[in-house]
């Protein structure tokens, strides 16, 4: 036994205390439950036997006193009457037997009829004497508990006995039926006891946090060691705001007295602000308080109960505050550089970017900033090494009364000045105390006297080239600039220098493209009387892709006609501008052939297709496909206007009454698609109508769709039947956005009509004899126009052209004479064969007529019509004889007619 207990002891002692207590409580409860169950079983059995004896006595007495029992005992055969009644009473009362017998013990009734007439087994003596017998006897039915009572007559004589009993087997059965209930109740009680024991054990574990006594002892030791060794102060303030605990570091930081524990926080000399925090008991995290000249980061955590204790930690951050201050300065500088990258260089403009640098640095870094750039940088060029001339392009300051040099002034800094030295050396110059520098000129001395005491000059350097200098001045802050400030200024200026250099390079490229574009666009409109033309060309804003490929043109055609052209090449930049020039030149060349608009666009389409094919191998060259063009021919003599378009927007017309509409011109594909036909539209315009041609930059904008833009254009044109110049201004005010994203070309031409007094027309029979009549009619017309001096040359030209038409062409033959800026002669016939100029030999009899025409006419040519061709010539006229425009003025051409006639006259 001792060996078993010895082996059990280590097993028990190694378990946690809570487990040991739980096991002990469970064993005790189990023993108590088993003892209680045994007692209850025994008690139940005793109670069952006592109940059986009482019931047997009660049944016997009740039956003995039942009516008819006494009379039945006096009958001749009592069993006949009493046996059925005894059995009925037995079954109703639940006893095992009721026996009625004589006073001598002879049975009259028995559950087993075979036992009737036999002697009763048991004690009957006391009952025969009038008493009662209660006993447990083994009878015919086995062991049973029974009672015997007498049956007496009225005078008290015992006339019979009644015995009732219950077998012990039934008593045991009844007791056994109660055992499960008792055991169940015992089990429930045991379960509740175990549950309660578990709860108590759990509570114990919670109270001790699952720690064993040794662990709690060790934890206390560690806790005490930590509190004394930790470098942070630790305080515990109880619910009454008294110091319950203060470790060594807390005592040192707060200079607490030895008896501080147990006293209120305000009574131990704690700083008032910190004492207020401890008294409030609120939650706090790293709040900084001063105590004994130190900065303390204080954190406080309540335990969670109202007015409960709170744990306070104190950390000395005096040195960290100094480091944090320096880190904060570094963080601010990094933020400054980050913001500079976002805000400086938003436009490709040198001056604007320089001003962004000045605006950004004041007042975040300096109180005054000046940016001076070399003059060539402003025009997009790189400065030379020896050029000291700098122009002030940007300035910003906190005050306006400091006498700095004004913007735009060209400054030649001395090599002794920080600006001159920095520009020449490419190195930054720091002047921490400007009052010590004796080399200032008069204006600079006044600047110093105004309160500026420190400066940094940083060269604007990009790709190894110094573009200028940026000067930073300090006045309001008393501390001078330091070496760290120089590094920051250099970083700031380096970022700005890259943007300024990009803007400079863009300025150069944009200027080159703009120069190319200006050289390709018409510098002045040609002189003509058919149309009163006004135009506007507005390139896109800088930074929107450079110059574009929009173009317009006004081309005089033979017969006083005029061609209007508007086109657009997709894209921007030098390639778009160069392509525009090529297309404009092509239109001029094709117009000399005097082709109809649809045929001219067909030739243009074929040209663009061949250009794209020839340049398809050049990777960096964009195709021309996508260029659009609108070609319009106006004849003032007939007032017919013929139009064709290749992917371009529809033109508009403003009628003389001010009504504006768009001309329905069949839409052709953009130039370069190839193989698709173009169609023409023709309409007759009354004098004073205005043709409006434009590019998509006028009506398209990101804030509206093209249909809305076209409607705005129509509204702006409505009522603008006046001068084209005023109409252009009206349209631009109504449609032009503040910052156009695309080039805008606008051409407005008001039509004029050539009066009947300026033209003469004759039909000529196909007969050589008709030439003389034509010459006479021409002579009379020239006399009527006051052009007698030009009559000889005109007669010669007309006679030669009519003679050729009669000889070599087919009728009908017509002659038309037009007096415009020049004298125009036209001879039309029904043949499409073009005449050729040749030099006749000495022996040739013919071939000299067309040569004479070419010599006497200023210009000549051929154009084809649907019914044949027209040979035309132009002769210059003196200013006084030219047709006047609507304003009554004749345009000035040099008078070359007499010189021509004199040169080739007889």
C-alpha positions in Angstrom: 0.0 0.0 0.0 2.8 2.4 0.9 4.5 1.6 -2.5 1.3 2.4 -4.4 0.8 5.7 -2.6 4.5 6.4 -3.2 4.0 5.9 -6.9 0.7 7.9 -6.9 2.1 10.9 -5.1 4.3 12.2 -8.1 1.4 11.7 -10.5 -0.9 13.8 -8.2 1.6 16.5 -7.3 2.6 17.1 -11.0 -1.0 18.0 -11.9 -2.1 21.7 -11.6 -3.6 22.8 -8.3 -7.0 23.4 -9.9 -7.0 19.9 -11.3 -6.0 18.4 -7.9 -8.8 20.4 -6.2 -11.2 19.3 -8.9 -10.3 15.6 -8.5 -10.6 15.7 -4.7 -14.0 17.4 -4.9 -15.2 14.8 -7.4 -14.1 11.9 -5.2 -15.8 13.4 -2.1 -19.0 14.1 -4.0 -19.0 10.6 -5.5 -18.6 8.9 -2.1 -21.4 11.1 -0.6 -23.7 10.3 -3.5 -23.1 6.6 -3.2 -23.7 6.6 0.6 -26.9 8.7 0.1 -28.1 6.3 -2.6 -27.6 3.2 -0.4 -29.4 4.9 2.5 -32.2 5.9 0.3 -32.6 2.3 -1.0 -32.7 0.9 2.5 -35.1 3.6 3.6 -37.3 2.9 0.7 -37.4 -0.9 1.4 -38.3 -0.2 5.1 -40.9 2.2 4.2 -42.4 -0.3 1.7 -42.6 -3.0 4.3 -44.2 -0.7 6.9 -46.7 0.5 4.3 -47.5 -3.2 3.5 -48.2 -4.0 7.2 -50.4 -1.0 7.6 -52.3 -1.7 4.5 -52.8 -5.4 5.5 -54.2 -4.3 8.9 -56.4 -1.7 7.3 -57.8 -4.2 4.8 -58.4 -6.8 7.5 -60.2 -4.4 9.7 -62.3 -3.0 6.8 -63.3 -6.4 5.7 -64.1 -7.6 9.2 -66.5 -4.7 9.7 -68.0 -5.0 6.3 -71.8 -5.6 6.3 -72.8 -9.2 6.0 -69.6 -10.7 7.2 -70.8 -11.4 10.7 -74.1 -12.8 9.5 -72.3 -15.0 6.9 -70.2 -16.5 9.6 -73.4 -17.7 11.3 -74.7 -19.4 8.1 -74.6 -23.0 7.4 -72.0 -22.7 4.7 -70.1 -19.4 5.2 -67.6 -20.1 2.4 -70.3 -19.9 -0.2 -71.0 -16.3 0.7 -67.6 -15.1 1.9 -65.3 -16.6 -0.7 -66.5 -14.4 -3.6 -66.6 -11.3 -1.4 -63.2 -12.0 0.0 -61.7 -12.4 -3.5 -63.4 -9.3 -4.8 -62.1 -7.3 -1.8 -58.6 -8.8 -2.3 -58.4 -7.7 -5.9 -59.8 -4.3 -5.1 -57.5 -3.6 -2.1 -54.3 -4.9 -3.8 -53.4 -7.4 -1.0 -52.3 -11.0 -1.8 -54.8 -12.7 0.4 -57.9 -12.2 2.6 -58.7 -15.2 4.8 -61.8 -15.4 6.9 -61.7 -18.2 9.6 -63.3 -19.4 12.7 -62.0 -18.4 16.0 -60.2 -21.7 16.1 -58.4 -21.0 12.8 -60.4 -23.0 10.3 -60.4 -21.2 6.9 -63.7 -20.1 5.2 -61.9 -18.3 2.4 -58.5 -18.5 0.6 -57.1 -17.4 -2.8 -56.5 -21.0 -3.3 -60.0 -22.7 -2.8 -58.1 -26.0 -2.0 -57.0 -24.4 1.2 -60.6 -23.7 2.5 -61.4 -25.8 5.5 -57.8 -26.2 6.5 -56.2 -24.5 9.5 -54.7 -21.1 9.2 -50.9 -21.0 9.5 -49.9 -18.2 11.9 -50.6 -16.7 15.2 -54.3 -16.2 16.0 -54.4 -16.3 19.8 -54.4 -12.6 20.5 -57.0 -12.0 17.8 -59.3 -14.7 19.2 -59.2 -12.9 22.5 -60.3 -9.7 20.8 -56.9 -8.2 20.0 -54.8 -7.8 16.8 -52.0 -9.8 15.4 -49.3 -8.3 13.1 -46.5 -10.6 12.0 -44.4 -11.9 9.1 -44.9 -15.6 8.6 -44.3 -18.1 5.8 -47.6 -19.5 4.8 -49.2 -21.2 1.8 -48.3 -18.3 -0.5 -44.8 -17.9 0.9 -43.3 -15.4 3.3 -45.7 -12.5 3.9 -46.5 -9.8 6.3 -50.0 -10.1 7.6 -52.5 -8.8 10.2 -55.3 -10.8 12.0 -58.3 -9.0 13.5 -61.5 -10.4 15.2 -65.1 -10.3 13.9 -67.3 -9.7 17.0 -71.0 -9.6 17.5 -72.8 -6.8 19.2 -72.1 -8.2 22.7 -68.3 -8.4 21.9 -68.1 -12.1 21.4 -65.6 -13.1 18.8 -67.4 -15.0 16.1 -64.6 -15.2 13.5 -61.2 -13.9 12.5 -60.1 -12.0 9.3 -56.5 -12.1 8.1 -55.1 -9.9 5.3 -51.5 -10.0 4.0 -49.0 -9.1 1.4 -46.2 -11.4 0.3 -42.7 -10.2 0.8 -42.0 -10.8 -2.8 -44.5 -8.0 -3.7 -43.0 -5.8 -1.1 -39.5 -6.3 -2.7 -40.9 -5.6 -6.1 -42.4 -2.3 -4.9 -39.2 -1.3 -3.3 -37.2 -2.3 -6.4 -39.4 -0.1 -8.5 -38.2 2.9 -6.5 -34.5 2.1 -6.9 -34.2 3.5 -10.5 -35.8 6.8 -9.4 -33.5 7.0 -6.5 -30.5 6.2 -8.6 -31.5 8.7 -11.2 -31.9 11.4 -8.6 -28.6 10.4 -7.2 -27.0 10.7 -10.7 -28.5 14.1 -11.3 -27.2 15.3 -7.9 -23.8 13.8 -8.7 -23.8 15.6 -12.1 -24.7 18.9 -10.6 -22.1 18.4 -8.0 -19.4 17.7 -10.6 -20.6 20.7 -12.7 -20.4 22.9 -9.7 -17.0 21.5 -8.8 -15.8 22.2 -12.4 -17.1 25.8 -12.2 -15.3 26.3 -9.0 -12.1 24.9 -10.5 -12.5 27.1 -13.5 -13.1 30.1 -11.3 -10.0 29.2 -9.5 -8.0 29.0 -12.7 -9.3 32.4 -13.8 -8.3 33.9 -10.5 -4.9 32.4 -10.7 -4.6 32.7 -14.5 -3.8 29.1 -14.6 -0.7 29.5 -12.6 0.6 27.1 -10.1 1.9 28.3 -6.7 5.5 28.0 -7.9 4.7 29.9 -11.0 2.9 32.6 -9.1 5.9 32.9 -6.8 8.3 33.0 -9.8 6.0 35.6 -11.6 6.1 37.8 -8.5 9.9 37.6 -8.5 10.1 38.4 -12.2 7.5 41.2 -11.8 9.5 42.8 -9.0 12.8 42.4 -11.0 11.2 44.0 -14.1 9.8 46.9 -12.3 13.1 47.7 -10.8 15.2 47.1 -14.0 13.0 48.5 -16.8 14.1 51.8 -18.3 10.5 53.1 -18.5 8.7 54.5 -15.5 5.7 52.5 -14.4 2.9 53.8 -12.1 -0.2 52.2 -10.9 -2.9 54.6 -9.7 -5.8 53.2 -7.8 -9.5 54.2 -7.9 -9.0 56.9 -5.4 -6.2 58.4 -7.6 -3.5 57.4 -5.2 -0.2 56.0 -6.2 -0.4 52.2 -5.6 2.9 51.4 -7.2 5.9 53.3 -8.6 9.0 51.6 -9.9 12.6 53.0 -9.7 12.6 54.8 -13.1 9.3 56.5 -12.3 10.6 57.7 -9.0 13.7 59.1 -10.8 11.8 60.7 -13.7 9.3 62.4 -11.4 11.6 62.8 -8.4 9.1 61.1 -6.1 9.6 61.0 -2.4 10.2 57.6 -0.6 6.7 57.6 0.9 4.9 58.4 -2.4 3.0 55.2 -2.5 -0.4 55.6 -0.9 -0.5 59.4 -1.5 -2.5 61.3 -4.1 -0.7 62.2 -7.3 -1.1 65.9 -6.6 0.5 65.5 -3.2 3.8 64.0 -4.4 5.0 67.0 -6.4 4.0 65.8 -9.9 3.7 68.5 -12.6 0.2 69.9 -12.7 -0.6 68.9 -16.2 0.6 65.4 -15.7 -1.2 65.2 -12.3 -4.4 66.3 -14.1 -4.0 63.4 -16.5 -3.4 60.9 -13.7 -6.4 62.2 -11.8 -8.7 62.0 -14.7 -7.8 58.4 -15.4 -8.6 58.7 -19.1 -7.0 56.7 -21.8 -3.8 58.3 -23.3 -1.1 57.2 -25.7 2.3 58.9 -25.9 1.1 62.3 -24.8 4.1 64.5 -24.1 4.4 66.3 -20.8 7.2 68.2 -19.1 8.5 67.1 -15.7 11.7 68.3 -14.1 12.9 69.8 -17.4 12.4 66.6 -19.3 9.9 65.6 -22.1 8.0 62.5 -21.0 5.8 60.4 -23.4 3.0 59.3 -21.1 0.6 56.4 -21.8 -2.3 55.5 -19.5 -4.6 52.6 -19.7 -7.5 52.2 -17.3 -8.3 48.6 -16.2 -11.8 48.8 -17.6 -13.8 49.4 -14.4 -15.3 52.7 -13.6 -13.1 54.5 -11.0 -10.8 51.5 -11.1 -7.0 51.5 -11.1 -5.0 52.7 -14.1 -1.5 51.7 -15.3 0.8 54.6 -16.4 4.0 54.3 -18.3 6.6 57.1 -18.6 9.3 57.3 -21.3 12.0 59.9 -21.4 11.8 61.4 -25.0 14.1 64.4 -24.5 16.7 63.2 -27.0 14.0 61.7 -29.3 12.4 65.1 -29.5 15.6 66.6 -30.9 16.0 63.7 -33.4 12.3 64.0 -34.3 12.8 67.7 -35.0 15.6 66.9 -37.4 13.6 64.1 -39.0 10.7 66.4 -39.4 12.8 68.9 -41.2 14.1 66.2 -43.5 10.5 65.0 -44.1 9.4 68.5 -44.9 12.3 68.9 -47.4 11.4 65.6 -49.1 7.8 66.7 -49.3 9.0 70.0 -50.8 10.9 68.2 -53.5 7.9 65.9 -54.2 5.5 68.9 -54.5 8.0 70.6 -56.7 8.0 67.7 -59.1 4.2 68.0 -59.4 3.9 71.8 -59.7 7.0 72.9 -61.7 7.0 72.2 -65.4 3.2 72.1 -66.1 3.7 74.0 -69.4 6.3 73.9 -72.1 7.1 77.6 -71.6 10.4 78.9 -70.4 9.2 82.0 -68.6 6.1 80.3 -67.2 8.2 77.4 -65.8 10.7 79.9 -64.3 7.8 81.7 -62.6 6.5 78.4 -61.3 9.9 77.8 -59.6 9.7 81.3 -57.9 6.1 80.9 -56.9 6.7 77.5 -55.4 9.8 78.4 -53.4 8.2 81.4 -51.7 7.5 81.2 -48.8 8.1 77.5 -48.3 11.9 77.7 -48.8 12.9 81.3 -49.2 11.4 84.8 -48.8 12.4 86.1 -52.2 13.3 84.2 -55.4 14.7 85.6 -58.6 15.3 83.6 -61.8 17.7 85.0 -64.4 18.1 83.2 -67.8 20.6 83.8 -70.6 18.9 85.6 -73.5 19.4 82.8 -76.0 17.4 80.5 -73.8 14.2 82.6 -74.3 14.4 82.0 -78.0 15.1 78.3 -77.7 18.8 78.4 -78.2 21.7 77.3 -75.9 23.7 80.0 -74.3 27.3 80.5 -75.1 30.0 80.0 -72.5 31.2 83.5 -72.4 27.9 85.3 -72.5 27.3 86.9 -69.1 24.1 88.7 -70.0 21.1 87.3 -68.0 17.6 88.5 -68.3 15.3 88.5 -65.3 12.3 86.3 -66.3 10.7 85.5 -62.9 10.5 87.0 -59.4 8.4 86.3 -56.3 8.7 87.8 -52.8 6.8 88.2 -49.6 6.9 92.0 -50.0 6.8 94.3 -52.9 8.8 97.2 -51.6 12.3 95.6 -51.9 14.3 97.3 -54.7 15.1 94.2 -56.8 15.7 94.5 -60.5 12.5 94.5 -62.5 11.3 91.7 -64.7 12.6 91.8 -68.3 15.8 93.7 -67.5 19.0 92.5 -69.0 21.6 92.1 -66.3 25.3 91.7 -66.7 26.6 90.3 -63.4 30.1 90.9 -62.4 32.2 87.8 -61.9 32.6 88.9 -58.2 28.9 88.6 -57.5 27.4 85.2 -56.5 25.2 85.2 -59.7 28.2 85.9 -62.0 30.4 83.4 -60.3 27.7 80.7 -60.2 26.8 81.2 -63.9 30.4 81.0 -65.0 31.5 78.1 -62.7 28.3 76.1 -62.7 28.6 75.8 -58.9 26.3 77.0 -56.2 27.3 80.0 -54.1 26.2 80.5 -50.4 26.3 83.9 -48.8 25.2 83.3 -45.2 25.8 86.9 -44.2 25.2 89.4 -47.0 26.2 92.3 -44.8 29.8 91.2 -44.7 30.1 91.3 -48.5 31.7 94.6 -49.6 31.3 94.1 -53.4 27.6 94.9 -53.7 26.6 97.7 -56.1 24.3 100.4 -55.1 21.0 98.6 -55.8 22.2 95.4 -54.1 23.3 97.5 -51.1 19.7 98.8 -50.8 18.4 95.3 -51.0 20.6 94.3 -48.1 19.5 97.4 -46.1 15.9 96.3 -46.6 16.5 93.3 -44.3 17.7 90.6 -46.6 20.6 88.9 -44.8 21.3 85.6 -46.5 21.2 84.2 -50.1 21.9 81.1 -52.2 22.7 81.3 -55.9 22.2 78.0 -57.8 23.0 77.7 -61.5 20.2 76.3 -63.7 22.1 73.4 -65.3 20.7 70.8 -67.7 22.5 68.3 -69.9 25.8 70.0 -68.9 24.7 73.5 -70.1 24.2 76.4 -67.6 20.9 78.1 -68.7 20.9 80.8 -66.0 20.8 81.2 -62.2 18.2 81.1 -59.5 18.8 83.3 -56.4 17.1 82.5 -53.1 17.0 85.3 -50.4 16.0 85.1 -46.7 14.8 88.1 -44.6 12.0 87.2 -42.3 13.6 84.1 -40.8 16.6 85.2 -38.7 18.7 82.1 -39.2 20.9 82.2 -42.3 21.0 79.6 -45.0 23.1 76.6 -44.3 24.9 73.9 -46.2 21.8 71.7 -45.9 19.7 74.5 -47.5 22.2 74.6 -50.4 21.7 70.9 -51.1 17.9 71.4 -51.0 18.1 74.4 -53.3 20.2 72.4 -55.8 17.7 69.6 -55.8 14.9 72.1 -56.3 16.6 73.9 -59.1 17.8 70.7 -60.8 14.2 69.6 -61.2 13.2 73.0 -62.5 16.2 73.1 -64.9 15.1 70.0 -66.6 11.6 71.4 -67.2 13.1 74.8 -68.4 15.4 73.0 -70.8 12.5 70.9 -72.1 10.5 74.1 -72.6 13.6 75.7 -74.3 13.9 72.8 -76.7 10.2 72.8 -77.4 10.3 76.6 -78.0 13.1 76.0 -80.6 11.2 73.2 -82.3 7.9 75.0 -82.2 9.6 78.2 -83.6 11.1 76.1 -86.4 7.7 74.4 -87.2 5.9 77.8 -86.9 8.4 79.4 -89.3 8.0 76.5 -91.7 4.2 76.8 -91.4 4.2 80.5 -92.0 6.5 80.1 -95.0 4.0 77.6 -96.4 0.8 79.5 -95.8 -0.1 82.5 -98.0 1.5 85.6 -96.6 -1.0 87.9 -98.5 -4.1 87.1 -100.4 -3.8 87.5 -104.2 -5.5 90.5 -105.8 -8.8 89.7 -107.5 -12.2 91.3 -107.9 -14.5 88.2 -107.7 -14.5 87.9 -103.9 -14.0 90.0 -100.8 -12.0 87.6 -98.6 -11.1 87.7 -94.9 -9.3 84.9 -93.2 -8.1 83.8 -89.7 -5.5 81.2 -88.9 -5.0 80.3 -85.2 -2.5 77.6 -84.3 -3.1 75.4 -81.3 -1.8 76.5 -78.0 1.8 75.5 -77.1 1.9 72.1 -75.5 -1.0 70.8 -77.6 1.2 69.1 -80.1 2.9 72.0 -82.0 1.8 73.5 -85.3 -0.7 71.6 -87.3 -1.5 70.9 -90.9 -4.4 73.2 -91.5 -4.2 75.4 -94.6 -6.2 77.7 -96.7 -5.6 79.4 -100.1 -7.2 81.8 -102.5 -6.1 81.1 -106.1 -7.1 83.3 -109.1 -8.1 81.3 -112.1 -8.5 82.3 -115.7 -11.6 84.2 -116.7 -11.7 86.3 -113.5 -12.7 83.2 -111.6 -11.3 82.5 -108.1 -10.6 79.1 -106.3 -11.0 78.8 -102.5 -9.2 76.0 -100.8 -9.3 74.8 -97.2 -7.5 71.6 -96.0 -6.4 69.8 -92.9 -3.6 67.2 -92.4 -4.1 64.9 -89.5 -1.5 65.4 -86.8 0.8 68.1 -85.5 4.4 69.0 -85.8 7.0 69.4 -88.5 5.7 66.4 -90.5 2.2 67.8 -90.6 3.4 71.2 -91.6 5.7 69.9 -94.3 2.9 67.7 -95.6 0.5 70.6 -95.7 3.1 72.6 -97.8 3.3 69.7 -100.2 -0.5 69.5 -100.6 -0.9 73.2 -100.9 1.8 73.3 -103.7 0.0 70.4 -105.4 -3.3 72.2 -105.4 -1.6 75.3 -106.9 -0.1 73.1 -109.6 -3.3 71.3 -110.4 -5.2 74.6 -110.4 -3.1 75.8 -113.3 -4.6 73.0 -115.4 -8.0 74.7 -114.7 -9.5 71.3 -113.7 -13.1 71.0 -112.3 -13.1 70.5 -108.5 -13.9 66.8 -108.6 -11.0 66.1 -111.0 -8.6 68.2 -109.0 -9.5 66.2 -105.9 -9.0 63.0 -107.8 -5.5 64.0 -108.8 -4.8 65.1 -105.2 -6.0 61.7 -103.9 -3.8 59.9 -106.4 -0.8 62.1 -105.3 -1.4 61.4 -101.6 -1.6 57.7 -102.3 1.7 57.7 -104.1 3.3 59.8 -101.3 2.2 57.2 -98.8 3.5 54.4 -100.9 6.9 56.1 -101.4 7.2 56.8 -97.6 5.8 53.5 -96.4 9.3 52.3 -95.5 10.1 55.3 -93.3 9.1 54.0 -89.8 9.1 57.4 -88.1 7.0 59.2 -90.9 3.3 59.1 -90.4 1.2 58.5 -93.5 -0.7 61.4 -95.1 -3.9 59.4 -95.3 -6.5 61.3 -93.4 -5.9 64.7 -95.0 -9.1 66.5 -96.0 -9.7 69.2 -98.6 -12.5 71.4 -99.8 -12.1 73.0 -103.2 -14.5 75.8 -104.4 -14.5 77.7 -107.8 -16.5 80.9 -108.1 -17.2 82.6 -111.5 -18.2 86.3 -111.0 -19.4 86.6 -114.5 -22.0 83.8 -114.2 -22.2 83.8 -110.3 -22.0 80.0 -110.4 -20.1 78.3 -107.5 -18.8 74.8 -108.0 -17.7 72.8 -104.9 -16.2 69.4 -104.1 -14.9 68.0 -100.8 -12.7 65.1 -99.8 -13.6 64.2 -96.2 -13.9 67.8 -95.2 -16.8 69.5 -93.3 -19.5 71.1 -95.4 -19.1 74.8 -96.1 -21.7 77.4 -95.1 -23.3 80.2 -97.1 -24.7 83.4 -95.7 -27.3 84.9 -98.0 -27.6 88.7 -98.5 -30.6 88.7 -96.1 -28.5 87.3 -93.3 -29.9 83.8 -93.4 -27.2 81.1 -92.9 -27.2 77.5 -94.2 -24.8 74.7 -94.9 -24.2 73.8 -98.5 -25.1 70.1 -99.2 -21.9 69.0 -101.0 -21.6 65.3 -101.6 -19.2 63.8 -99.2 -16.0 62.3 -100.6 -13.5 60.1 -98.8 -10.4 61.7 -97.2 -7.4 62.0 -99.5 -5.2 58.9 -99.8 -7.8 56.1 -99.8 -7.6 55.8 -103.6 -10.0 54.6 -106.3 -13.1 56.3 -105.0 -14.8 59.1 -107.0 -15.6 62.6 -106.0 -18.8 64.5 -106.8 -19.4 68.2 -107.3 -22.2 70.5 -106.3 -23.1 73.7 -108.0 -25.2 76.6 -106.9 -25.7 80.2 -108.2 -25.2 82.8 -105.6 -26.6 86.3 -105.6 -24.1 89.2 -105.1 -23.3 89.9 -101.5 -23.5 86.2 -100.4 -20.7 84.9 -98.2 -19.0 81.6 -98.5 -17.7 80.2 -95.2 -14.9 77.6 -95.3 -13.3 76.3 -92.1 -11.4 73.4 -90.5 -12.7 71.1 -87.7 -10.7 72.9 -85.0 -13.4 75.6 -85.1 -16.4 73.4 -84.3 -14.9 70.5 -82.5 -14.2 70.6 -78.8 -14.0 68.1 -76.0 -16.8 69.8 -74.2 -19.3 69.6 -77.2 -19.9 67.3 -80.1 -19.5 68.4 -83.7 -23.3 68.7 -84.3 -23.5 71.2 -81.5 -20.5 73.1 -82.9 -22.0 73.3 -86.3 -25.2 74.7 -84.9 -23.2 77.3 -83.0 -21.5 78.2 -86.2 -24.8 78.6 -88.1 -26.2 80.8 -85.3 -23.0 83.0 -85.3 -23.2 83.4 -89.1 -26.9 84.3 -89.1 -27.2 88.0 -89.6 -23.5 88.5 -90.4 -24.0 89.5 -94.0 -21.7 92.5 -93.6 -17.9 92.8 -94.1 -16.1 89.4 -93.9 -13.6 90.8 -91.4 -16.4 91.5 -88.9 -17.9 88.1 -89.6 -14.6 86.3 -88.8 -14.4 88.1 -85.5 -18.0 87.2 -84.7 -17.5 83.6 -85.4 -14.3 83.3 -83.4 -15.8 85.0 -80.4 -18.8 82.6 -80.5 -16.9 79.3 -81.1 -13.3 79.6 -80.2 -12.5 77.9 -76.8 -10.1 79.6 -74.4 -7.3 77.1 -75.1 -7.8 75.6 -78.6 -6.6 72.0 -78.8 -6.4 72.1 -82.6 -5.5 74.6 -85.3 -8.3 76.7 -86.6 -8.5 78.0 -90.2 -11.4 80.2 -91.2 -12.1 81.7 -94.6 -15.1 84.0 -95.4 -15.5 85.3 -98.9 -18.3 87.7 -99.9 -19.2 87.3 -103.6 -19.2 90.0 -106.2 -20.7 89.9 -109.7 -19.0 91.1 -112.8 -21.4 93.6 -114.5 -22.5 93.4 -118.1 -20.6 96.5 -118.9 -17.4 94.6 -118.2 -18.0 91.7 -120.6 -18.6 91.3 -124.3 -19.6 88.1 -126.0 -19.8 87.2 -129.7 -20.8 84.0 -131.6 -18.5 83.4 -134.5 -19.5 81.3 -137.6 -17.0 78.7 -138.7 -16.0 80.8 -141.7 -12.6 82.6 -142.3 -14.4 85.7 -143.5 -16.0 86.1 -140.0 -12.6 87.1 -138.6 -12.8 90.6 -139.9 -16.2 91.2 -138.3 -14.9 90.0 -134.9 -11.9 92.3 -135.2 -14.2 95.3 -135.9 -16.5 94.4 -132.9 -13.5 94.1 -130.6 -12.2 97.5 -131.8 -15.6 99.1 -131.0 -15.7 97.5 -127.6 -12.2 98.6 -126.7 -13.1 102.1 -127.8 -16.2 102.0 -125.6 -14.0 100.9 -122.6 -11.5 103.6 -123.3 -8.8 101.1 -124.2 -7.8 102.4 -127.6 -4.1 101.9 -126.7 -4.6 98.2 -126.1 -6.9 97.7 -129.1 -4.2 96.7 -131.6 -2.7 94.0 -129.5 -6.2 92.7 -128.5 -7.3 92.6 -132.2 -4.2 90.7 -133.1 -4.7 88.1 -130.3 -8.4 87.7 -131.1 -7.9 87.3 -134.8 -5.1 84.7 -134.3 -7.2 82.6 -131.8 -10.4 82.8 -133.9 -8.5 81.9 -137.1 -7.0 78.8 -135.3 -10.4 77.8 -134.0 -12.0 78.1 -137.5 -9.1 76.2 -139.1 -8.4 73.4 -136.6 -11.4 73.1 -134.3 -15.1 72.5 -134.6 -18.1 74.8 -133.9 -19.6 76.3 -132.0 -17.1 79.1 -131.6 -17.6 81.9 -129.1 -15.5 85.0 -128.2 -15.7 86.7 -124.8 -13.9 89.8 -123.7 -13.7 90.6 -120.0 -12.4 93.8 -118.4 -11.3 93.0 -114.9 -7.9 93.7 -113.3 -6.5 92.5 -116.7 -8.1 92.3 -120.1 -9.1 88.7 -120.7 -9.8 87.3 -124.1 -11.5 83.9 -124.3 -12.1 81.9 -127.5 -14.1 78.7 -127.1 -14.8 75.9 -129.6 -16.2 72.4 -129.7 -12.9 70.6 -129.9 -10.9 69.1 -127.1 -7.6 69.2 -128.9 -5.1 71.4 -127.2 -3.0 73.8 -129.2 0.8 73.6 -128.8 3.3 76.5 -129.0 6.1 75.9 -131.4 8.8 77.9 -133.1 8.2 78.1 -136.9 11.0 77.8 -139.3 11.9 80.5 -141.8 10.4 78.6 -144.7 7.1 77.7 -142.8 4.0 79.4 -144.0 2.2 79.0 -140.7 2.7 78.1 -137.0 3.5 81.7 -135.9 0.0 82.7 -134.7 0.1 81.1 -131.2 3.7 82.2 -130.8 2.6 85.8 -131.4 -0.3 85.4 -128.9 2.2 84.1 -126.3 4.5 87.1 -126.9 1.9 89.8 -126.7 -0.3 88.3 -123.9 0.9 88.5 -120.3 -0.5 84.9 -119.7 -2.3 82.4 -121.8 -3.6 78.9 -121.4 -6.3 76.3 -122.1 -9.1 75.0 -120.1 -11.5 72.2 -120.9 -15.3 72.3 -120.6 -18.0 69.7 -121.1 -18.5 70.8 -124.7 -14.9 71.5 -125.7 -12.1 73.9 -124.7 -11.4 77.6 -124.0 -8.2 79.3 -125.1 -7.7 82.4 -122.9 -5.2 85.2 -122.6 -4.6 88.0 -120.1 -3.2 91.5 -120.9 -2.3 94.0 -118.2 -4.3 97.2 -118.0 -3.4 100.6 -116.7 -4.7 101.3 -113.2 -7.2 103.8 -114.4 -8.9 101.3 -116.7 -9.2 98.4 -114.3 -12.6 97.2 -113.0 -13.2 98.6 -109.5 -14.4 96.5 -106.5 -17.5 97.0 -104.5 -15.8 99.8 -102.6 -15.2 101.7 -105.8 -11.4 101.4 -105.6 -9.2 100.0 -108.4 -6.4 97.7 -107.3 -3.0 98.8 -108.2 -1.0 96.8 -110.7 2.1 98.3 -112.4 1.2 99.5 -115.8 3.0 97.1 -118.1 0.7 97.2 -121.1 2.4 100.0 -123.1 5.8 98.5 -122.5 4.6 95.2 -123.8 3.0 96.8 -126.9 6.1 98.9 -127.5 8.4 95.9 -127.2 6.5 93.8 -129.7 4.9 96.5 -131.9 5.8 97.2 -135.5 
